[in-house]
Amino acid sequence: MMGATGTRGGPADVAFVKMHAAGNAFVLVDALDGLELDWPRLAIETADPHFAVGHDGLLVVMPGEAAEYRQRMFNPDGTEDMCGNGLRCVAKYLHDAGRIVSTVVLETIGGPRTVEWLRVSGPTAHLRSGLGTPAVRDAALRLGDLPRSAAAAVPTQHTEPIERALAAALYVSLGTPHIVLHAESELPEATWEALSAALEQHALGDERTSVTWFRRTGRERLAARFWERAVGETLACGTGAGASIVAARRAGLVGAEAAVITRGGEVRASWDGEGEVFVEGPATTVFSGRWRFTAYG
């Protein structure tokens, strides 16, 4: 049974479900009965994979105002954000709970999002999410715009390709901002991490941004890696997969639909060049449990 038990003002046992979407890990809490908690603090407390449950984001499903259900997502540092992969997990949870049959509209911090149930295989369901119409603009950068420590992590043989990628960078927002870069080849791990961490902090000035790197690996196929703001690297990112097809299609590298290969698995992204971006992929239930939350109410 979902919810929380405890004395208001004291510790509480909070029921949760651990889920993932192509390796993008979430802790989901059902607040449809009106449960109120310090959600940012709960996100921080449960995030560590070694000393807690472990997640890339805390999902909270609650009654909505503009739609029947509302999704909220809190990063491991407690900040609230939009989450594309979380949409599929929330929709799967609602389906498994008998609350929806095939399609649901979820109210989110980025506006309403529609999720369609496609098929199920054991603990994994496949769903298709609408991520909204992208906001896109050029975001040309140079290595010199980043901290010296980031530039120093770029080997000489990668300097020119990185400069080209930065010069052609795009800002793509699907409810949360991404800087999207076309990588001509795989980067050394230390280089990728240093550049991604620097771009998160510096690409947009005052606002942190997620960073999506993609490269074309075949006909209508992209490989993508994601550095999510307030998280670091994640195995998959729904809005990042959507942002990658927007950038790839604008560059003439793919058509209206492509497979996006992430470190956690494959999703399919589509964009007609003008309207809404869609991402189709898995959502998996891992286990359920209860967390002894130290601050309730």
C-alpha positions as MATLAB code, in Angstrom:
seq = 'MMGATGTRGGPADVAFVKMHAAGNAFVLVDALDGLELDWPRLAIETADPHFAVGHDGLLVVMPGEAAEYRQRMFNPDGTEDMCGNGLRCVAKYLHDAGRIVSTVVLETIGGPRTVEWLRVSGPTAHLRSGLGTPAVRDAALRLGDLPRSAAAAVPTQHTEPIERALAAALYVSLGTPHIVLHAESELPEATWEALSAALEQHALGDERTSVTWFRRTGRERLAARFWERAVGETLACGTGAGASIVAARRAGLVGAEAAVITRGGEVRASWDGEGEVFVEGPATTVFSGRWRFTAYG';
ca = [
       0.000    0.000    0.000;
       1.394    3.366   -1.011;
       1.460    6.383    1.252;
       3.199    7.134    4.519;
       2.715    6.139    8.129;
       4.046    8.050   11.105;
       3.449   10.921   13.487;
       3.262   14.338   11.897;
       6.466   16.191   12.630;
       8.406   12.979   13.215;
       9.842   10.092   11.191;
       7.604    8.306    8.709;
       7.712    5.139    6.648;
       7.160    6.294    3.070;
       6.102    3.684    0.527;
       7.873    3.903   -2.820;
       8.402    2.031   -6.078;
      11.854    1.837   -7.681;
      11.586    2.111  -11.473;
      13.808    2.842  -14.442;
      13.383    3.925  -18.051;
      16.264    2.519  -20.116;
      18.469    2.756  -17.036;
      17.331    6.234  -15.983;
      16.532    5.386  -12.348;
      13.647    6.777  -10.305;
      12.018    6.482   -6.915;
       8.253    6.998   -7.305;
       5.944    8.036   -4.465;
       2.147    7.973   -4.761;
       0.606   11.144   -3.292;
      -2.811   10.719   -4.897;
      -4.433   10.519   -1.457;
      -3.158   13.985   -0.573;
       0.136   12.965    1.028;
       2.304   16.012    1.721;
       6.015   15.683    2.415;
       9.124   17.794    2.097;
       9.719   16.469   -1.421;
      13.092   18.180   -2.015;
      14.433   16.764    1.235;
      13.078   13.301    0.450;
      14.785   13.472   -2.973;
      18.101   14.340   -1.343;
      17.751   11.717    1.384;
      16.950    8.801   -0.951;
      19.307    9.652   -3.841;
      22.582    8.000   -2.856;
      22.928    4.519   -4.443;
      25.317    3.332   -1.737;
      23.646    4.576    1.432;
      20.022    4.953    0.321;
      17.665    3.709   -2.406;
      19.492    5.459   -5.243;
      17.917    7.429   -8.062;
      18.390   10.031  -10.791;
      15.133   11.680   -9.736;
      12.250   11.441   -7.284;
       8.894   11.144   -9.053;
       5.742   12.192   -7.214;
       2.329   11.434   -8.716;
      -0.515   13.500   -7.293;
      -3.896   14.913   -8.306;
      -3.653   17.561  -10.990;
      -5.526   20.757  -11.716;
      -5.174   21.041  -15.501;
      -5.317   17.223  -15.842;
      -6.452   14.353  -13.631;
      -2.887   13.454  -12.656;
       0.204   15.527  -12.034;
       3.850   14.486  -12.230;
       6.493   16.263  -10.194;
      10.175   15.354  -10.373;
      12.943   16.382   -8.001;
      16.621   16.031   -8.834;
      19.047   14.454   -6.331;
      19.899   17.941   -5.061;
      16.226   18.715   -4.384;
      15.617   21.053   -7.327;
      12.409   20.523   -9.277;
      12.626   19.829  -12.998;
      10.858   18.400  -16.030;
      11.496   14.712  -16.805;
      10.696   12.954  -20.077;
      11.592    9.405  -19.040;
       9.669    9.895  -15.807;
       6.469   10.306  -17.829;
       6.643    6.685  -18.934;
       7.309    5.456  -15.389;
       4.404    7.428  -13.936;
       2.069    6.202  -16.682;
       3.167    2.602  -16.093;
       2.566    2.976  -12.366;
      -0.932    4.360  -12.982;
      -1.669    1.541  -15.424;
      -0.433   -1.128  -13.001;
      -2.583    0.429  -10.265;
      -5.665    0.132  -12.478;
      -6.122    3.902  -12.779;
      -5.623    4.180  -16.550;
      -6.142    1.839  -19.485;
      -4.170    3.132  -22.446;
      -3.595    6.895  -22.584;
      -3.102    9.533  -19.916;
      -2.452   13.260  -19.875;
      -0.049   14.271  -17.118;
       0.254   17.787  -15.799;
       3.949   18.701  -15.472;
       6.108   21.706  -14.677;
       6.556   22.055  -18.454;
       2.849   21.810  -19.305;
       0.531   18.890  -20.156;
       2.133   15.768  -21.629;
       0.321   12.795  -23.172;
       1.574    9.236  -22.664;
       0.269    6.268  -24.666;
       0.497    2.646  -23.518;
       1.813    0.398  -26.305;
       2.658   -3.083  -24.975;
       4.029   -4.960  -21.977;
       6.629   -7.682  -21.457;
       6.952   -8.862  -17.851;
       7.976   -5.972  -15.580;
       8.659   -3.727  -18.598;
       6.095   -1.716  -20.517;
       6.661    0.222  -23.716;
       5.058    3.634  -23.946;
       5.098    6.676  -26.213;
       5.331   10.131  -24.695;
       4.695   13.521  -26.195;
       7.335   15.973  -24.989;
       5.910   19.195  -26.375;
       7.131   21.505  -29.120;
      10.832   22.289  -28.756;
      12.209   25.761  -28.188;
      15.369   25.913  -30.307;
      18.057   28.510  -30.841;
      21.710   28.632  -31.800;
      24.086   28.437  -28.855;
      27.504   28.862  -30.455;
      30.346   28.429  -27.968;
      34.135   28.229  -27.954;
      36.554   26.353  -25.753;
      37.725   29.747  -24.583;
      34.255   30.376  -23.120;
      34.763   27.503  -20.664;
      37.022   27.295  -17.605;
      40.688   26.601  -18.347;
      40.444   23.247  -16.568;
      37.888   22.061  -19.134;
      39.937   23.237  -22.114;
      43.043   21.595  -20.621;
      41.206   18.229  -20.596;
      40.911   18.256  -24.412;
      43.754   16.379  -26.146;
      45.335   18.227  -29.054;
      43.920   15.808  -31.657;
      40.385   16.537  -30.423;
      40.651   20.319  -30.258;
      39.383   21.087  -33.771;
      36.424   18.619  -33.669;
      35.407   19.963  -30.257;
      35.612   23.542  -31.486;
      33.359   22.587  -34.427;
      30.876   20.903  -32.090;
      30.788   23.908  -29.776;
      30.395   26.355  -32.679;
      27.365   24.418  -33.941;
      25.824   23.820  -30.495;
      22.067   24.180  -30.145;
      19.915   25.162  -27.206;
      16.899   22.849  -27.196;
      14.274   22.991  -24.462;
      11.498   20.444  -24.004;
      10.480   21.801  -20.630;
      14.069   21.599  -19.401;
      17.105   23.108  -21.176;
      19.718   21.119  -23.089;
      22.867   22.164  -24.874;
      23.116   19.681  -27.754;
      26.423   18.916  -29.468;
      27.210   16.762  -32.486;
      30.240   14.642  -31.627;
      32.195   13.497  -34.681;
      33.633   10.567  -32.707;
      33.697    9.216  -29.175;
      35.658   11.387  -26.782;
      38.090   10.216  -24.119;
      36.169    9.695  -20.899;
      37.996   12.389  -18.936;
      37.458   14.874  -21.766;
      33.756   14.119  -22.062;
      33.236   14.464  -18.321;
      35.217   17.688  -17.967;
      33.467   19.366  -20.897;
      30.014   18.208  -19.830;
      30.468   19.399  -16.249;
      31.743   22.761  -17.480;
      28.927   23.194  -19.982;
      26.325   22.433  -17.293;
      27.561   25.384  -15.281;
      28.613   27.874  -17.963;
      26.717   27.329  -21.227;
      23.632   29.345  -20.267;
      25.106   31.754  -17.748;
      22.930   31.849  -14.627;
      20.923   28.681  -15.346;
      22.456   25.223  -15.250;
      21.746   23.113  -18.311;
      21.720   19.464  -19.223;
      24.214   18.462  -21.915;
      23.390   16.045  -24.728;
      26.081   14.663  -27.044;
      25.043   12.700  -30.117;
      26.631   11.166  -33.198;
      25.174    9.442  -36.229;
      25.977    5.719  -36.220;
      23.891    4.525  -39.158;
      20.850    5.181  -41.257;
      18.261    6.699  -38.926;
      20.398    5.773  -35.897;
      21.972    8.027  -33.312;
      24.136    7.264  -30.290;
      23.682    9.695  -27.422;
      25.175   10.398  -24.006;
      23.647   12.620  -21.394;
      24.959   14.796  -18.605;
      21.890   15.935  -16.711;
      21.924   19.062  -14.642;
      22.064   18.415  -10.887;
      22.748   14.716  -11.581;
      25.776   14.128  -13.812;
      25.820   11.299  -16.324;
      22.642    9.250  -16.638;
      22.211    6.112  -18.717;
      19.270    7.638  -20.564;
      17.328   10.898  -20.753;
      13.924   11.309  -22.390;
      14.153   15.025  -23.089;
      17.777   14.488  -24.157;
      16.749   11.833  -26.686;
      14.133   14.258  -27.983;
      16.663   17.082  -28.126;
      19.100   14.888  -30.051;
      16.647   14.185  -32.887;
      15.797   17.873  -33.093;
      19.468   18.757  -33.532;
      20.181   15.825  -35.851;
      17.226   16.565  -38.105;
      18.107   20.266  -38.316;
      21.617   19.187  -39.365;
      20.188   16.890  -42.065;
      21.564   13.741  -40.435;
      18.244   11.907  -39.956;
      14.661   12.083  -41.100;
      11.523   12.353  -39.006;
      12.252    9.298  -36.839;
      15.378    7.616  -35.514;
      16.561    5.050  -33.023;
      18.505    6.701  -30.213;
      20.985    4.334  -28.594;
      21.736    5.282  -25.011;
      23.976    3.589  -22.477;
      20.860    2.112  -20.895;
      19.127    0.863  -24.036;
      17.334    1.961  -27.169;
      14.479    4.431  -27.515;
      12.840    5.860  -30.628;
      12.479    9.581  -31.126;
      10.445   11.390  -33.770;
       9.933   14.997  -34.843;
       8.237   16.313  -37.944;
      10.425   19.406  -37.979;
       7.803   21.780  -36.605;
       5.479   20.303  -33.989;
       5.706   18.046  -30.977;
       8.595   15.704  -30.235;
       7.759   12.088  -29.312;
       9.872    9.472  -27.588;
       8.954    5.784  -27.396;
      10.709    3.481  -24.974;
      10.594    1.167  -21.965;
       9.583    1.679  -18.351;
      10.445   -1.046  -15.857;
       9.296   -1.723  -12.313;
      12.226   -2.961  -10.201;
      10.915   -3.320   -6.646;
       8.785   -1.636   -3.992;
       9.689   -0.784   -0.428;
       9.388    1.689    2.413;
      11.824    4.432    3.376;
      12.205    5.719    6.921;
      11.920    9.446    6.207;
      13.304   11.693    8.916;
      11.065   14.723    8.330;
       7.339   14.196    7.840;
       4.790   16.929    7.351;
];
